[in-house]
Amino acid sequence: MKRRKDTIEYGIIGLGRFGIALATALSEAGKEVMVVDNTESKVKQIRDMVSEAFVVEGIDKASFESAGIQNCETVIICIGEKIDTSILATLTVISMGVPRVISKATSAEHGCVLEKIGAEVVYPEKDIAIRLARRLVSPHALDFISLNDDIAVSEIRLTTVLEGKSVMEAGIRNQFGLNIVAMEREHDTTIDIQPTYRFRKEDVIVVIGKRDNINRFEAYLSEE
């Protein structure tokens, strides 16, 4: 196996369902992706979709170095089910000097250990459940991402309540404490939102702010 000398954007260790889905999504977004797993059949499954794919003998520094994991800008450890292996792989990648290491956790205790050794932590099953629940209870929320316990980003489809009003007249920032960071109309997305722009029904906006304020804004949109 030949070691890479140039950098690559993303490295993914572990090709379970989460790892394969992540690698596929990043590749389809035009990103450079390296995948590493110790099962040849899994590597073959995705080899044609990614920039680099390696079968490694073990979850250790020598195996990772031979693949070139140390040359990745971000590495995501997707071995959540085997906690001891996940922690060892995470610690090894961090010790190799990778700038950003993200690890999948399956429990709060698992995540706590990963954070203590210096990794960012994701809880895929929990995050998916929260986002699905959010979409079920809020008819206008298309997607919802929690940044912490208080701040979130929400993608919201507008209603007739704001139809014909300009961004300034709508007062989303003044009334609800939310900042519009992007907007989509008829599949055309922009981040350059002018205060004179007039909303149409079915416009989609992405807002950032406190969860409570997002909830208030969504309730306001329901007052049709």
FIKE-461712 format. One record per residue (C-alpha): residue number from 1; z, y, x; residue in one letter. Coordinates in steps of 0.001 Angstrom, whole numbers, plus 500000, padded with zeros to 6 digits. Example, Ala and Ser with C-alpha at 12.3 -4.5 7.8 and 13.67 -1.06 7.14 Angstrom:
2
<atom><k>1</k><w>507800</w><v>495500</v><u>512300</u><r>a</r></atom>
<atom><k>2</k><w>507140</w><v>498940</v><u>513670</u><r>s</r></atom>
This chain:
224
<atom><k>1</k><w>500000</w><v>500000</v><u>500000</u><r>m</r></atom>
<atom><k>2</k><w>498960</w><v>503333</v><u>501430</u><r>k</r></atom>
<atom><k>3</k><w>501308</w><v>506305</v><u>501408</u><r>r</r></atom>
<atom><k>4</k><w>500019</w><v>509553</v><u>499922</u><r>r</r></atom>
<atom><k>5</k><w>500028</w><v>512634</v><u>502113</u><r>k</r></atom>
<atom><k>6</k><w>499297</w><v>515235</v><u>499445</u><r>d</r></atom>
<atom><k>7</k><w>501526</w><v>516245</v><u>496556</u><r>t</r></atom>
<atom><k>8</k><w>501136</w><v>515041</v><u>492998</u><r>i</r></atom>
<atom><k>9</k><w>502564</w><v>516712</v><u>489890</u><r>e</r></atom>
<atom><k>10</k><w>504416</w><v>513867</v><u>488172</u><r>y</r></atom>
<atom><k>11</k><w>505776</w><v>510503</v><u>489202</u><r>g</r></atom>
<atom><k>12</k><w>506955</w><v>508003</v><u>486598</u><r>i</r></atom>
<atom><k>13</k><w>509163</w><v>505059</v><u>487530</u><r>i</r></atom>
<atom><k>14</k><w>509348</w><v>502330</v><u>484900</u><r>g</r></atom>
<atom><k>15</k><w>506597</w><v>501430</v><u>482454</u><r>l</r></atom>
<atom><k>16</k><w>508399</w><v>500495</v><u>479285</u><r>g</r></atom>
<atom><k>17</k><w>507256</w><v>502035</v><u>476002</u><r>r</r></atom>
<atom><k>18</k><w>508703</w><v>505413</v><u>476906</u><r>f</r></atom>
<atom><k>19</k><w>507220</w><v>505449</v><u>480412</u><r>g</r></atom>
<atom><k>20</k><w>503747</w><v>504431</v><u>479223</u><r>i</r></atom>
<atom><k>21</k><w>503787</w><v>506971</v><u>476388</u><r>a</r></atom>
<atom><k>22</k><w>504901</w><v>509713</v><u>478774</u><r>l</r></atom>
<atom><k>23</k><w>502288</w><v>508845</v><u>481403</u><r>a</r></atom>
<atom><k>24</k><w>499559</w><v>508753</v><u>478756</u><r>t</r></atom>
<atom><k>25</k><w>500546</w><v>512117</v><u>477277</u><r>a</r></atom>
<atom><k>26</k><w>500719</w><v>513835</v><u>480676</u><r>l</r></atom>
<atom><k>27</k><w>497367</w><v>512375</v><u>481748</u><r>s</r></atom>
<atom><k>28</k><w>495706</w><v>513435</v><u>478501</u><r>e</r></atom>
<atom><k>29</k><w>497053</w><v>516948</v><u>479155</u><r>a</r></atom>
<atom><k>30</k><w>495130</w><v>516970</v><u>482440</u><r>g</r></atom>
<atom><k>31</k><w>498130</w><v>516448</v><u>484739</u><r>k</r></atom>
<atom><k>32</k><w>498196</w><v>514377</v><u>487920</u><r>e</r></atom>
<atom><k>33</k><w>500385</w><v>511354</v><u>487315</u><r>v</r></atom>
<atom><k>34</k><w>501601</w><v>508566</v><u>489590</u><r>m</r></atom>
<atom><k>35</k><w>503182</w><v>505507</v><u>487957</u><r>v</r></atom>
<atom><k>36</k><w>505362</w><v>502885</v><u>489648</u><r>v</r></atom>
<atom><k>37</k><w>506639</w><v>499594</v><u>488258</u><r>d</r></atom>
<atom><k>38</k><w>507515</w><v>496139</v><u>489562</u><r>n</r></atom>
<atom><k>39</k><w>505419</w><v>494345</v><u>486915</u><r>t</r></atom>
<atom><k>40</k><w>501742</w><v>494077</v><u>487755</u><r>e</r></atom>
<atom><k>41</k><w>500585</w><v>493604</v><u>484136</u><r>s</r></atom>
<atom><k>42</k><w>502155</w><v>496899</v><u>483092</u><r>k</r></atom>
<atom><k>43</k><w>500576</w><v>498768</v><u>485993</u><r>v</r></atom>
<atom><k>44</k><w>497171</w><v>497284</v><u>485178</u><r>k</r></atom>
<atom><k>45</k><w>497564</w><v>498410</v><u>481563</u><r>q</r></atom>
<atom><k>46</k><w>497622</w><v>502084</v><u>482522</u><r>i</r></atom>
<atom><k>47</k><w>495913</w><v>502176</v><u>485933</u><r>r</r></atom>
<atom><k>48</k><w>492640</w><v>503637</v><u>484610</u><r>d</r></atom>
<atom><k>49</k><w>494416</w><v>506505</v><u>482835</u><r>m</r></atom>
<atom><k>50</k><w>496479</w><v>507921</v><u>485713</u><r>v</r></atom>
<atom><k>51</k><w>495845</w><v>509356</v><u>489181</u><r>s</r></atom>
<atom><k>52</k><w>497826</w><v>506691</v><u>491077</u><r>e</r></atom>
<atom><k>53</k><w>499395</w><v>503388</v><u>490008</u><r>a</r></atom>
<atom><k>54</k><w>501505</w><v>501132</v><u>492218</u><r>f</r></atom>
<atom><k>55</k><w>503231</w><v>497784</v><u>491898</u><r>v</r></atom>
<atom><k>56</k><w>506432</w><v>497880</v><u>493965</u><r>v</r></atom>
<atom><k>57</k><w>508580</w><v>494988</v><u>495121</u><r>e</r></atom>
<atom><k>58</k><w>511906</w><v>496597</v><u>494275</u><r>g</r></atom>
<atom><k>59</k><w>513775</w><v>499691</v><u>493166</u><r>i</r></atom>
<atom><k>60</k><w>514627</w><v>500906</v><u>496660</u><r>d</r></atom>
<atom><k>61</k><w>513759</w><v>503665</v><u>499103</u><r>k</r></atom>
<atom><k>62</k><w>511274</w><v>501592</v><u>501119</u><r>a</r></atom>
<atom><k>63</k><w>509298</w><v>500653</v><u>498005</u><r>s</r></atom>
<atom><k>64</k><w>509299</w><v>504211</v><u>496689</u><r>f</r></atom>
<atom><k>65</k><w>508256</w><v>505636</v><u>500048</u><r>e</r></atom>
<atom><k>66</k><w>505360</w><v>503202</v><u>500343</u><r>s</r></atom>
<atom><k>67</k><w>504085</w><v>504403</v><u>496977</u><r>a</r></atom>
<atom><k>68</k><w>504600</w><v>508055</v><u>497910</u><r>g</r></atom>
<atom><k>69</k><w>507185</w><v>509029</v><u>495300</u><r>i</r></atom>
<atom><k>70</k><w>508626</w><v>511560</v><u>497777</u><r>q</r></atom>
<atom><k>71</k><w>505377</w><v>513539</v><u>497458</u><r>n</r></atom>
<atom><k>72</k><w>505806</w><v>514139</v><u>493716</u><r>c</r></atom>
<atom><k>73</k><w>506917</w><v>517523</v><u>492417</u><r>e</r></atom>
<atom><k>74</k><w>508721</w><v>515945</v><u>489452</u><r>t</r></atom>
<atom><k>75</k><w>509830</w><v>512326</v><u>489035</u><r>v</r></atom>
<atom><k>76</k><w>510917</w><v>510840</v><u>485713</u><r>i</r></atom>
<atom><k>77</k><w>513033</w><v>507676</v><u>485808</u><r>i</r></atom>
<atom><k>78</k><w>512249</w><v>505694</v><u>482642</u><r>c</r></atom>
<atom><k>79</k><w>514555</w><v>502690</v><u>483191</u><r>i</r></atom>
<atom><k>80</k><w>517139</w><v>503499</v><u>480550</u><r>g</r></atom>
<atom><k>81</k><w>517920</w><v>499964</v><u>479379</u><r>e</r></atom>
<atom><k>82</k><w>519168</w><v>498684</v><u>482770</u><r>k</r></atom>
<atom><k>83</k><w>521859</w><v>501256</v><u>483481</u><r>i</r></atom>
<atom><k>84</k><w>522754</w><v>500138</v><u>487008</u><r>d</r></atom>
<atom><k>85</k><w>519078</w><v>500078</v><u>488023</u><r>t</r></atom>
<atom><k>86</k><w>518509</w><v>503480</v><u>486405</u><r>s</r></atom>
<atom><k>87</k><w>521390</w><v>505050</v><u>488339</u><r>i</r></atom>
<atom><k>88</k><w>520344</w><v>503466</v><u>491638</u><r>l</r></atom>
<atom><k>89</k><w>516719</w><v>504556</v><u>491218</u><r>a</r></atom>
<atom><k>90</k><w>517786</w><v>508083</v><u>490301</u><r>t</r></atom>
<atom><k>91</k><w>520113</w><v>508388</v><u>493295</u><r>l</r></atom>
<atom><k>92</k><w>517406</w><v>507038</v><u>495611</u><r>t</r></atom>
<atom><k>93</k><w>514755</w><v>509501</v><u>494404</u><r>v</r></atom>
<atom><k>94</k><w>517171</w><v>512439</v><u>494674</u><r>i</r></atom>
<atom><k>95</k><w>518048</w><v>511401</v><u>498250</u><r>s</r></atom>
<atom><k>96</k><w>514332</w><v>511439</v><u>499081</u><r>m</r></atom>
<atom><k>97</k><w>514207</w><v>515184</v><u>498418</u><r>g</r></atom>
<atom><k>98</k><w>512070</w><v>515237</v><u>495254</u><r>v</r></atom>
<atom><k>99</k><w>512416</w><v>518791</v><u>493840</u><r>p</r></atom>
<atom><k>100</k><w>512972</w><v>517767</v><u>490213</u><r>r</r></atom>
<atom><k>101</k><w>514325</w><v>514434</v><u>488975</u><r>v</r></atom>
<atom><k>102</k><w>514604</w><v>513617</v><u>485271</u><r>i</r></atom>
<atom><k>103</k><w>516217</w><v>510403</v><u>484044</u><r>s</r></atom>
<atom><k>104</k><w>516203</w><v>508656</v><u>480692</u><r>k</r></atom>
<atom><k>105</k><w>519669</w><v>507833</v><u>479339</u><r>a</r></atom>
<atom><k>106</k><w>520667</w><v>505511</v><u>476529</u><r>t</r></atom>
<atom><k>107</k><w>524235</w><v>506737</v><u>476005</u><r>s</r></atom>
<atom><k>108</k><w>526458</w><v>509741</v><u>476654</u><r>a</r></atom>
<atom><k>109</k><w>528292</w><v>507832</v><u>479406</u><r>e</r></atom>
<atom><k>110</k><w>525027</w><v>506886</v><u>481106</u><r>h</r></atom>
<atom><k>111</k><w>523827</w><v>510489</v><u>480878</u><r>g</r></atom>
<atom><k>112</k><w>527096</w><v>511808</v><u>482295</u><r>c</r></atom>
<atom><k>113</k><w>526713</w><v>509685</v><u>485433</u><r>v</r></atom>
<atom><k>114</k><w>523082</w><v>510739</v><u>485863</u><r>l</r></atom>
<atom><k>115</k><w>524022</w><v>514406</v><u>485574</u><r>e</r></atom>
<atom><k>116</k><w>526818</w><v>514019</v><u>488125</u><r>k</r></atom>
<atom><k>117</k><w>524413</w><v>512673</v><u>490744</u><r>i</r></atom>
<atom><k>118</k><w>522069</w><v>515600</v><u>490164</u><r>g</r></atom>
<atom><k>119</k><w>519434</w><v>514546</v><u>487622</u><r>a</r></atom>
<atom><k>120</k><w>518248</w><v>516231</v><u>484455</u><r>e</r></atom>
<atom><k>121</k><w>518852</w><v>513910</v><u>481521</u><r>v</r></atom>
<atom><k>122</k><w>516821</w><v>513117</v><u>478416</u><r>v</r></atom>
<atom><k>123</k><w>517831</w><v>511011</v><u>475424</u><r>y</r></atom>
<atom><k>124</k><w>514473</w><v>510005</v><u>473881</u><r>p</r></atom>
<atom><k>125</k><w>515778</w><v>508044</v><u>470887</u><r>e</r></atom>
<atom><k>126</k><w>518337</w><v>510731</v><u>469985</u><r>k</r></atom>
<atom><k>127</k><w>515824</w><v>513574</v><u>470401</u><r>d</r></atom>
<atom><k>128</k><w>513220</w><v>511831</v><u>468240</u><r>i</r></atom>
<atom><k>129</k><w>515795</w><v>511177</v><u>465518</u><r>a</r></atom>
<atom><k>130</k><w>516947</w><v>514817</v><u>465486</u><r>i</r></atom>
<atom><k>131</k><w>513378</w><v>516136</v><u>465351</u><r>r</r></atom>
<atom><k>132</k><w>512441</w><v>513744</v><u>462525</u><r>l</r></atom>
<atom><k>133</k><w>515541</w><v>514693</v><u>460537</u><r>a</r></atom>
<atom><k>134</k><w>514722</w><v>518345</v><u>461030</u><r>r</r></atom>
<atom><k>135</k><w>511216</w><v>517891</v><u>459657</u><r>r</r></atom>
<atom><k>136</k><w>512508</w><v>515921</v><u>456680</u><r>l</r></atom>
<atom><k>137</k><w>515094</w><v>518500</v><u>455602</u><r>v</r></atom>
<atom><k>138</k><w>513040</w><v>521633</v><u>456346</u><r>s</r></atom>
<atom><k>139</k><w>509612</w><v>521762</v><u>454661</u><r>p</r></atom>
<atom><k>140</k><w>508376</w><v>524592</v><u>456898</u><r>h</r></atom>
<atom><k>141</k><w>509474</w><v>523264</v><u>460303</u><r>a</r></atom>
<atom><k>142</k><w>506606</w><v>521443</v><u>462014</u><r>l</r></atom>
<atom><k>143</k><w>508552</w><v>520729</v><u>465194</u><r>d</r></atom>
<atom><k>144</k><w>511963</w><v>521532</v><u>466629</u><r>f</r></atom>
<atom><k>145</k><w>513252</w><v>521394</v><u>470194</u><r>i</r></atom>
<atom><k>146</k><w>516900</w><v>521962</v><u>471040</u><r>s</r></atom>
<atom><k>147</k><w>517463</w><v>523840</v><u>474302</u><r>l</r></atom>
<atom><k>148</k><w>521257</w><v>523559</v><u>474076</u><r>n</r></atom>
<atom><k>149</k><w>523942</w><v>523413</v><u>471386</u><r>d</r></atom>
<atom><k>150</k><w>523111</w><v>526926</v><u>470168</u><r>d</r></atom>
<atom><k>151</k><w>519516</w><v>527827</v><u>471094</u><r>i</r></atom>
<atom><k>152</k><w>516349</w><v>526119</v><u>469882</u><r>a</r></atom>
<atom><k>153</k><w>512581</w><v>526484</v><u>469659</u><r>v</r></atom>
<atom><k>154</k><w>510966</w><v>525860</v><u>466272</u><r>s</r></atom>
<atom><k>155</k><w>507344</w><v>525673</v><u>465161</u><r>e</r></atom>
<atom><k>156</k><w>507152</w><v>527021</v><u>461606</u><r>i</r></atom>
<atom><k>157</k><w>504365</w><v>527276</v><u>459030</u><r>r</r></atom>
<atom><k>158</k><w>504501</w><v>530577</v><u>457143</u><r>l</r></atom>
<atom><k>159</k><w>504412</w><v>530968</v><u>453378</u><r>t</r></atom>
<atom><k>160</k><w>503320</w><v>533683</v><u>450918</u><r>t</r></atom>
<atom><k>161</k><w>506641</w><v>535451</v><u>451570</u><r>v</r></atom>
<atom><k>162</k><w>505155</w><v>537068</v><u>454692</u><r>l</r></atom>
<atom><k>163</k><w>501504</w><v>537093</v><u>453633</u><r>e</r></atom>
<atom><k>164</k><w>499888</w><v>540478</v><u>454328</u><r>g</r></atom>
<atom><k>165</k><w>502888</w><v>541829</v><u>456245</u><r>k</r></atom>
<atom><k>166</k><w>502484</w><v>542958</v><u>459837</u><r>s</r></atom>
<atom><k>167</k><w>504662</w><v>541536</v><u>462587</u><r>v</r></atom>
<atom><k>168</k><w>506561</w><v>544827</v><u>462622</u><r>m</r></atom>
<atom><k>169</k><w>506986</w><v>544912</v><u>458831</u><r>e</r></atom>
<atom><k>170</k><w>508167</w><v>541308</v><u>458733</u><r>a</r></atom>
<atom><k>171</k><w>511082</w><v>542228</v><u>461007</u><r>g</r></atom>
<atom><k>172</k><w>511609</w><v>538678</v><u>462225</u><r>i</r></atom>
<atom><k>173</k><w>513364</w><v>539894</v><u>465345</u><r>r</r></atom>
<atom><k>174</k><w>515457</w><v>542607</v><u>463681</u><r>n</r></atom>
<atom><k>175</k><w>516398</w><v>540627</v><u>460568</u><r>q</r></atom>
<atom><k>176</k><w>516776</w><v>537160</v><u>461996</u><r>f</r></atom>
<atom><k>177</k><w>517265</w><v>537628</v><u>465738</u><r>g</r></atom>
<atom><k>178</k><w>514244</w><v>535451</v><u>466538</u><r>l</r></atom>
<atom><k>179</k><w>511504</w><v>536084</v><u>469093</u><r>n</r></atom>
<atom><k>180</k><w>507947</w><v>534941</v><u>468378</u><r>i</r></atom>
<atom><k>181</k><w>506600</w><v>533275</v><u>471520</u><r>v</r></atom>
<atom><k>182</k><w>503282</w><v>531948</v><u>470184</u><r>a</r></atom>
<atom><k>183</k><w>501148</w><v>531859</v><u>467055</u><r>m</r></atom>
<atom><k>184</k><w>498366</w><v>529636</v><u>465758</u><r>e</r></atom>
<atom><k>185</k><w>495717</w><v>530489</v><u>463187</u><r>r</r></atom>
<atom><k>186</k><w>492983</w><v>527996</v><u>462353</u><r>e</r></atom>
<atom><k>187</k><w>493604</w><v>526025</v><u>465577</u><r>h</r></atom>
<atom><k>188</k><w>493404</w><v>529188</v><u>467722</u><r>d</r></atom>
<atom><k>189</k><w>496656</w><v>529731</v><u>469637</u><r>t</r></atom>
<atom><k>190</k><w>497776</w><v>532995</v><u>471238</u><r>t</r></atom>
<atom><k>191</k><w>500879</w><v>534312</v><u>472977</u><r>i</r></atom>
<atom><k>192</k><w>499654</w><v>537921</v><u>472749</u><r>d</r></atom>
<atom><k>193</k><w>501172</w><v>538866</v><u>469392</u><r>i</r></atom>
<atom><k>194</k><w>500553</w><v>542479</v><u>468442</u><r>q</r></atom>
<atom><k>195</k><w>503054</w><v>544311</v><u>466174</u><r>p</r></atom>
<atom><k>196</k><w>500143</w><v>545344</v><u>463930</u><r>t</r></atom>
<atom><k>197</k><w>498957</w><v>541775</v><u>463355</u><r>y</r></atom>
<atom><k>198</k><w>499128</w><v>540842</v><u>459653</u><r>r</r></atom>
<atom><k>199</k><w>500277</w><v>537376</v><u>458714</u><r>f</r></atom>
<atom><k>200</k><w>498329</w><v>535017</v><u>456495</u><r>r</r></atom>
<atom><k>201</k><w>499733</w><v>532093</v><u>454549</u><r>k</r></atom>
<atom><k>202</k><w>499483</w><v>528932</v><u>456661</u><r>e</r></atom>
<atom><k>203</k><w>499754</w><v>530831</v><u>459969</u><r>d</r></atom>
<atom><k>204</k><w>501990</w><v>528869</v><u>462347</u><r>v</r></atom>
<atom><k>205</k><w>504459</w><v>530681</v><u>464590</u><r>i</r></atom>
<atom><k>206</k><w>506710</w><v>529398</v><u>467356</u><r>v</r></atom>
<atom><k>207</k><w>510073</w><v>531138</v><u>467487</u><r>v</r></atom>
<atom><k>208</k><w>513048</w><v>530929</v><u>469816</u><r>i</r></atom>
<atom><k>209</k><w>516596</w><v>531860</v><u>468917</u><r>g</r></atom>
<atom><k>210</k><w>519925</w><v>530624</v><u>467588</u><r>k</r></atom>
<atom><k>211</k><w>519873</w><v>527567</v><u>465348</u><r>r</r></atom>
<atom><k>212</k><w>521677</w><v>529405</v><u>462541</u><r>d</r></atom>
<atom><k>213</k><w>519097</w><v>532196</v><u>462618</u><r>n</r></atom>
<atom><k>214</k><w>516243</w><v>529700</v><u>462495</u><r>i</r></atom>
<atom><k>215</k><w>517888</w><v>528104</v><u>459461</u><r>n</r></atom>
<atom><k>216</k><w>518221</w><v>531505</v><u>457767</u><r>r</r></atom>
<atom><k>217</k><w>514572</w><v>532309</v><u>458445</u><r>f</r></atom>
<atom><k>218</k><w>513402</w><v>528967</v><u>457050</u><r>e</r></atom>
<atom><k>219</k><w>515494</w><v>529523</v><u>453917</u><r>a</r></atom>
<atom><k>220</k><w>513929</w><v>532979</v><u>453548</u><r>y</r></atom>
<atom><k>221</k><w>510427</w><v>531469</v><u>453731</u><r>l</r></atom>
<atom><k>222</k><w>511319</w><v>529133</v><u>450876</u><r>s</r></atom>
<atom><k>223</k><w>511940</w><v>532063</v><u>448522</u><r>e</r></atom>
<atom><k>224</k><w>508388</w><v>531954</v><u>447157</u><r>e</r></atom>
